Amino acid sequence: MKHLPPVTAGIALISLFVFAYQSSLTGDQRILFILQWGAVPYEITVRDLPPTVPFPIAGTLLTALLLHSGLGHLAVNMTYLGLFGPPVERALGTWRFLALFLLCGIGAGVAQVAAFPVSMFPTIGASGALAGVMAAYVVLFPRVSPRTIVFGVWCVLQVMLALDTLNTVQQWTGGVAAWAHLAGTGLGVLLALLARRWAAFVGSERMPEVSGRAARRAV
């Protein structure tokens, strides 16, 4: 952890802490915890149901980013965070990276709610936010690398899953939030392009397209 930049390390540590707490709960308690703090489309579009949260229900679009359905879900997300988070955070800077993560995560949640507005299944996990981070990496470092290949395969799978939901009842049975992932990807591309344009405008040496040496450092 000590070699990770601060936001990447913070997200990982908080996610691990929350998962450890989830794991300490009994079966029913764990379900209620996820229902309370996860982003349930029906509750966001209609009304909050017990157990309620002590803030506007839209706030669960943020708290949901720290929840995971199981060890496999957590492990996959932390792997993506460890691969893509450090180079993107070093290229963008701490605060811009945090803004990227949060905006992509919220946007992904909104997309999932829009796709299945009356679903009772909570959307949880940072996958949508991490989709944005992965997309930003490809924009900031536009060359073929193992990371871009991983991202390309991941994108194909997400498109297939999203198209599959058009002919299924995923909104009633739960599953992979592919529409959230695709929305996070789109937002990541947009925000990274905006960051590149701003860096070029102000002549920043932090952004990789402005300084090749900065790019090599970030990787």
VEXZA-921581 format. One line per 10 residues: number of its first residue (from 0); their letters; for each residue x, y, z of C-alpha. Coordinates in nm, 4 decimals. Last residue first. Layout:
<atoms>
NUM) A) X,Y,Z; ...
</atoms>
This chain:
<atoms>
218) VARRAARGSV) 0.3388,0.4120,-1.5960; 0.3209,0.7632,-1.4551; 0.6968,0.8223,-1.4925; 0.6900,0.7195,-1.8576; 0.4049,0.9555,-1.9263; 0.5772,1.2417,-1.7503; 0.8835,1.1890,-1.9744; 0.6599,1.1984,-2.2814; 0.5420,1.5437,-2.1768; 0.2252,1.7088,-2.3066
208) EPMRESGVFA) 0.0448,1.3858,-2.4048; 0.1402,1.2392,-2.0684; -0.0222,1.5067,-1.8497; 0.1981,1.6358,-1.5680; 0.3981,1.8806,-1.7781; 0.1107,2.1296,-1.7814; 0.1036,2.3835,-2.0630; -0.2151,2.5564,-1.9516; -0.4075,2.4747,-2.2695; -0.2475,2.1326,-2.3186
198) AWRRALLALL) -0.3384,2.0364,-1.9638; -0.6963,2.1579,-2.0155; -0.7309,1.9581,-2.3362; -0.5910,1.6466,-2.1699; -0.8242,1.6833,-1.8709; -1.1259,1.7224,-2.1022; -1.0238,1.4082,-2.2897; -0.9873,1.2236,-1.9581; -1.3331,1.3403,-1.8495; -1.4984,1.2233,-2.1715
188) VGLGTGALHA) -1.3241,0.8852,-2.1822; -1.4030,0.8174,-1.8167; -1.7645,0.9220,-1.8672; -1.8054,0.6724,-2.1497; -1.6483,0.3927,-1.9477; -1.8650,0.4669,-1.6450; -2.1727,0.4512,-1.8674; -2.0568,0.1170,-2.0065; -2.0057,-0.0235,-1.6567; -2.3446,0.0995,-1.5378
178) WAAVGGTWQQ) -2.5094,-0.0603,-1.8404; -2.3303,-0.3867,-1.7591; -2.4600,-0.4070,-1.4015; -2.3830,-0.7794,-1.3712; -2.6744,-0.9752,-1.2301; -3.0062,-0.9171,-1.0551; -3.3156,-1.1312,-1.1089; -3.5913,-0.8784,-1.1754; -3.3849,-0.6260,-1.3725; -3.2114,-0.9173,-1.5406
168) VTNLTDLALM) -3.5376,-1.0206,-1.7049; -3.3815,-1.1061,-2.0382; -3.3791,-0.9853,-2.3986; -3.2382,-0.6351,-2.3539; -3.0121,-0.7697,-2.0767; -2.8143,-0.9623,-2.3382; -2.7142,-0.6392,-2.5114; -2.5564,-0.5152,-2.1883; -2.3750,-0.8452,-2.1312; -2.2300,-0.8462,-2.4827
158) VQLVCWVGFV) -2.1238,-0.4817,-2.4506; -1.9614,-0.5571,-2.1142; -1.7701,-0.8568,-2.2512; -1.6330,-0.6529,-2.5413; -1.5268,-0.3773,-2.3020; -1.3396,-0.6222,-2.0735; -1.1462,-0.7632,-2.3688; -1.0401,-0.4116,-2.4695; -0.9496,-0.3138,-2.1109; -0.7245,-0.6170,-2.0674
148) ITRPSVRPFL) -0.5607,-0.5391,-2.4022; -0.5120,-0.1769,-2.2954; -0.3456,-0.2909,-1.9721; -0.1111,-0.5330,-2.1494; 0.0070,-0.2432,-2.3654; -0.0903,-0.0887,-2.6985; -0.0572,0.2872,-2.7001; -0.2853,0.5753,-2.6145; -0.1702,0.6483,-2.2562; -0.4060,0.9233,-2.1394
138) VVYAAMVGAL) -0.7069,0.7989,-2.3372; -0.6462,0.4316,-2.2527; -0.5945,0.5185,-1.8861; -0.9125,0.7259,-1.8790; -1.1071,0.4227,-1.9983; -0.9636,0.2147,-1.7138; -1.0508,0.4848,-1.4588; -1.4037,0.5141,-1.5978; -1.4525,0.1391,-1.5763; -1.3196,0.1670,-1.2212
128) AGSAGITPFM) -1.6068,0.3991,-1.1318; -1.8584,0.1580,-1.2840; -1.6974,-0.1392,-1.1084; -1.6950,0.0299,-0.7674; -1.9420,-0.2108,-0.6112; -2.3137,-0.2241,-0.5449; -2.6382,-0.1939,-0.7407; -2.9218,-0.3056,-0.5178; -3.1975,-0.5294,-0.6577; -3.5503,-0.3909,-0.6290
118) SVPFAAVQAV) -3.5627,-0.2860,-0.9936; -3.8121,-0.0102,-1.0663; -3.5885,0.2194,-1.2725; -3.3995,-0.0521,-1.4653; -3.2018,0.1292,-1.7376; -3.2297,0.4718,-1.5718; -3.1194,0.3279,-1.2365; -2.8224,0.1587,-1.4044; -2.7294,0.4829,-1.5795; -2.7516,0.6789,-1.2535
108) GAGIGCLLFL) -2.5188,0.4285,-1.0868; -2.2649,0.4614,-1.3669; -2.2803,0.8393,-1.3433; -2.2168,0.8233,-0.9694; -1.9152,0.5955,-1.0117; -1.7781,0.7946,-1.3057; -1.8140,1.1187,-1.1105; -1.6533,0.9679,-0.7984; -1.3524,0.8134,-0.9712; -1.2859,1.1127,-1.1972
98) ALFRWTGLAR) -1.3171,1.3570,-0.9056; -1.0693,1.1500,-0.7029; -0.8321,1.1461,-0.9989; -0.8625,1.5226,-1.0374; -0.7867,1.5661,-0.6682; -0.4780,1.3441,-0.6595; -0.3072,1.4374,-0.9855; -0.4096,1.3463,-1.3377; -0.1023,1.1551,-1.4515; -0.0113,1.0098,-1.1127
88) EVPPGFLGLY) -0.3742,0.9127,-1.0508; -0.4011,0.7477,-1.3923; -0.0779,0.5510,-1.3476; -0.1745,0.4385,-0.9928; -0.5404,0.3473,-1.0575; -0.5077,0.1192,-1.3599; -0.3470,-0.2004,-1.2310; -0.4198,-0.1698,-0.8578; -0.7781,-0.0567,-0.9157; -0.8379,-0.3379,-1.1652
78) TMNVALHGLG) -0.7051,-0.5906,-0.9132; -0.9096,-0.4305,-0.6338; -1.2228,-0.4687,-0.8445; -1.1545,-0.8343,-0.9221; -1.0722,-0.9190,-0.5604; -1.3814,-0.7426,-0.4232; -1.6190,-0.9243,-0.6585; -1.4469,-1.2562,-0.5822; -1.4664,-1.1965,-0.2063; -1.8392,-1.1299,-0.2180
68) SHLLLATLLT) -2.1159,-0.8874,-0.3055; -1.9066,-0.5744,-0.2667; -1.9831,-0.2396,-0.1046; -1.7705,0.0768,-0.1228; -1.9219,0.2196,-0.4415; -2.2717,0.1709,-0.2968; -2.2030,0.4536,-0.0504; -2.1844,0.7010,-0.3396; -2.5027,0.6146,-0.5319; -2.6507,0.5658,-0.1835
58) GAIPFPVTPP) -2.6502,0.9446,-0.1535; -2.9504,0.9540,-0.3875; -3.1545,0.8361,-0.0875; -3.1217,1.1726,0.0819; -2.9511,1.1256,0.4224; -2.9984,0.9123,0.7339; -3.0475,0.5893,0.5324; -3.3582,0.3700,0.5481; -3.3905,0.0048,0.6470; -3.6689,0.0274,0.5475
48) LDRVTIEYPV) -3.7858,0.1562,0.2081; -3.6851,0.4785,0.0341; -3.9343,0.5960,-0.2246; -4.0043,0.5893,-0.6004; -3.7061,0.6582,-0.8287; -3.4207,0.6171,-0.5801; -3.5912,0.3402,-0.3812; -3.6826,0.1501,-0.6966; -3.3262,0.1785,-0.8317; -3.1646,0.0330,-0.5144
38) AGWQLIFLIR) -2.8208,0.1898,-0.4630; -2.6588,-0.0065,-0.1800; -2.6395,0.1266,0.1760; -2.9640,-0.0080,0.3207; -3.0121,-0.3120,0.0977; -2.6470,-0.4069,0.1481; -2.6755,-0.3816,0.5268; -3.0077,-0.5674,0.5260; -2.8502,-0.8560,0.3340; -2.5515,-0.8655,0.5692
28) QDGTLSSQYA) -2.7763,-0.8660,0.8740; -2.9732,-1.1578,0.7336; -2.6591,-1.3659,0.6739; -2.4785,-1.2707,0.9931; -2.2396,-0.9775,0.9939; -1.8599,-1.0013,1.0255; -1.8218,-1.0330,0.6483; -1.9825,-0.6947,0.5969; -1.7315,-0.5406,0.8404; -1.4395,-0.6976,0.6549
18) FVFLSILAIG) -1.5911,-0.5734,0.3279; -1.6128,-0.2200,0.4671; -1.2481,-0.2306,0.5794; -1.1298,-0.3714,0.2461; -1.3186,-0.1034,0.0523; -1.1803,0.1675,0.2825; -0.8243,0.0422,0.2318; -0.8533,0.0124,-0.1460; -1.0132,0.3544,-0.1892; -0.7474,0.5112,0.0330
8) ATVPPLHKM) -0.4589,0.3454,-0.1530; -0.5867,0.4677,-0.4893; -0.6474,0.8143,-0.3427; -0.3021,0.8352,-0.1834; -0.0717,0.7026,-0.4599; 0.0313,0.3383,-0.4073; 0.3838,0.2528,-0.2908; 0.2849,0.2408,0.0777; 0.0000,0.0000,0.0000
</atoms>
